[in-house]
Amino acid sequence: MKFQIQREHLLDPLQQIIGAVEKKQTMPALSTILLNAEAQSLILTATDLEIELRAHVDMVIDEPGDVSVPARKLLDICKALPADAQIQFSVEGNKALIRSGRSRFTLVTLPASDFPSLDKIESQFSFEISQRTLRDMINKTAFAMAQQDVRYYLNGLLFEVSTRKIRTVATDGHRLAYAEKDLETEISDIKQVIVPRKGVLELQRLLADSEDTVTVLLANNHLQVELDNTRFTSKLIDGRFPDYHRVIPETSDKLLTADRESLKQALIRASILSNEKYRGIRLILKENILQLEAQNPDQEEADIDVEVEYNGDEIEIGFNVNYILDVLNSSDSETVQSSLRDSNSSCLLTFPDQPDYQYVIMPMRL
């Protein structure tokens, strides 16, 4: 195996796929990247057995072959070389030789046959969507995923596709984030898959703020996304996602409208003196005034008033302030609306100029 390549042409795909390499691995092969040199391309693959990332570079190969090399060491070598460096890569026995200018590196390799691969994927359904749309849907919902919950099906993001619609939903049992967009699809039934947390975060990193389309493939056990020169594959969580339709409340006549930034800053100020563990804050809603109250075990208190638009009955309700801030931070809208029924019911947060996104937060007792 032998090829020559510009440093940046190798560094870019390495950085794209390095997220699939576990720092603490149970198998030596999982700390490596598989290099597969074909006649006209170099393919780089990394996996942790849950997700797999594959990138390809169009180039002329001197001698085809395949080998597994230490992932992070190869990445660090490329980073350390000058920006305009030319890299000569070759394999002799069980060693990879990397030469560039007056620098020479020797890496121990593993046979390509030792490199693990995900199960074969049988396509069930595929569709195209812009990177920007998919990225926004993930960004505006992923924060509500659970972390290491015993209800394993909550430790991921639901992707749901139906005729002309795609939805992403996340919940940790205390809050729920929902996004819906139009899609040019025709499908006979509703297709649901749950992508695990690590796969969601890696996909977030890969997607660009671009109108370029990506192809999404849904299979029984995998989700696969084809980008320009990178292919992302993730195993799915085998579980049944909760019926989110039952969680999203109908809009109430008790509707609060507020300036998003003003409310956010008021909540940040009030949260300074909230309980560090439970982060509870009391909201007292009166005519055109929202009072925020917080206190901690040291008997310290914060009391902040915010001007809002509200003409309903007086309501006193408690929430985890971090949950509200997460929603406000997910949008750049000027205005936020909150629909409430009473002190014991969940709150529905929406943005008037972004009707495709809805957020539900359960109240807490203070």
C-alpha positions, 0 to 999 in steps of 0.5 A: 500500500502506497500513496502521496497526499497533501496534508490538508486532504488527509487532515480534513477527513480524519477530523470528520471521522475521529468522533467515532473513535473511543478514547477508552476502548475494549478492543485494540482495533477500535482505537484505529482507523481503517485505510482502504486505498483503491485505484482512484480513492482513499476510504477512511473508516472509524467505528465504536460499534455503535456509530460508524463514520466513513470518509473518502478522498478522490486521488490517485493511488500508487499501490492499492491495499488496506490497513488499520492505523492508530487513529489519534496518532495519525491525526496528531501527526497530520496536525503537527506538519506544516500546512503545505506539507506533502505526505508520503504514506506506505506500509511495510510488514506490520508498520506504516511509514509516514514521510514529510520533508525531513520528518519520518514516523513509523506506526504499528498497524493491525490487519484490515481483517481485524477492523470491526464493521457494523451489521449489514444494512438493508434499506427500508426507506430513504429520503432527501433533506437539506443539511440546514433543515435537519441540523436545525431540527436536531439543534432545537430538540436534542437538548431534551434527551435523557442522560443515562436514564434507566428508561433506555429509550429516552437516551436518544432522539426520535426521528419520525417520518410520515407522508410529507412530514418529518419530526424529531422528538426528545424527552427526559420525562420532565420536559419534551421538545418537538420539531416538525418540517415538511418533506417531499415523501410518500410513505404508506405508514409512519416510520419511527427510529430512535438514534442514541445520544452519541449518534445524535451529537456526532450527526449534529457536528457533521451537518453544516448550515447549508442548503446542500441535501443529504440522503437519510436511510432508515433501516430496521436497526440503523440510520444512515446519512450520506453527506458529500464525502462522508457517510454516517451510520448509527445503530438504533435504540431498540425500544418504544418511544412514548406517545408524545401526542398525549404529552403536548397540551392543547393551547390554553386561554391563559396565554403569556407573551414576552420578549425572549431576551428580557425573560431569559436575562431575568431568569438568569438573574433569579437563578443565581439564588435558586437551589443549586441541586433542584434549580427550582424557581417560582413564577407568579403570573398577574396582569401584564406582570410576571414575578420570578422568585427563587430561594435557596437553603441559606434563606437567600432570596431573589425577586424579579418582575418582568413586563409581559402580555397577560390578561388571565387569572393569577397563577403561581407555578414552579419550574426547573429554571434550566429547562426554561433557559434551554428552550429560550437558548434554542431560538433567536426569536424576539418573542416567546409565548407560554400557554398555561392551564393551572398550577399543576399542569404542564406549560407549553412554550412556543415561538410565534414566528417558528410554529414548527417547534413546541416545548413542554415543561412539567411543573415542580413543587417548591 
